[in-house]
Each structure stands twice: as structure tokens, then as C-alpha cells.
């Protein structure tokens, strides 16, 4: 039983830094767009006229 427990704890996945960095950048872009949504929408409609 002790051998199985040791094996289970040794097989820890290494963190995927590229995926984490991608998610952080994506979150930053979403927050930026959320706070500037009104300005972006008004500029889109004003440029068509």
C-alpha cells in the first residue's frame, strides 16, 4: 500500500506556463475592452455616418 501512495504523489503534473500566460493576457484584453466598450461602440457608429 505504501508503494502505491508514493507513486501517486510522484506523478505531479508540471504547471503549463505558456497556457497560464495566455489566459492572463486574454483576461487583460477582456477587462480593457469591458472598460472601453462604450467608447469603442460610439466610435464605430460615428465613423459610419
N, C-alpha and C positions, 0 to 999 in steps of 0.2 A: 504494500500500500504506500509506503514511504517513497518508493521509486517513482510511482505514478504521479505523486504530488510534486516531486522535484521536476519532472519532465513538463508538467503543466505550467509551472512558473517560469521555466527557462524559455519557453516559446512565446515571448512577448514581442508583439509587432513593433517595429521601429516607426516613429511618427513620420508622416509624409509631409515634409516641409514645403514642397512645391504646391501641394494642394491647399495647405493652410494659408500660404502667402496669396494664392489665387483667390481664396474665399475672402480674405481680409481686404484685398484690393477691390473685389466685386462689391463688398459691403460698403466701402468708402465711396464708390461710384454711385451706388443706390442712394446713400444718405445725401450726397452732393446734389443729385437730381431731385430728390424729395424736397430739399430746402429751396431749390431754384426752379421748381416746377412752374410756378405762377409766371415768373419772368420768361421762361422758355416758351410757354404756351402763348403768352401775349405777343412775344416777338415773332412767333410763327404766323399768327393771324394778321399781324400788322404788316408783315413783309409781302403778303399776297395781295393786299389792296393797292 
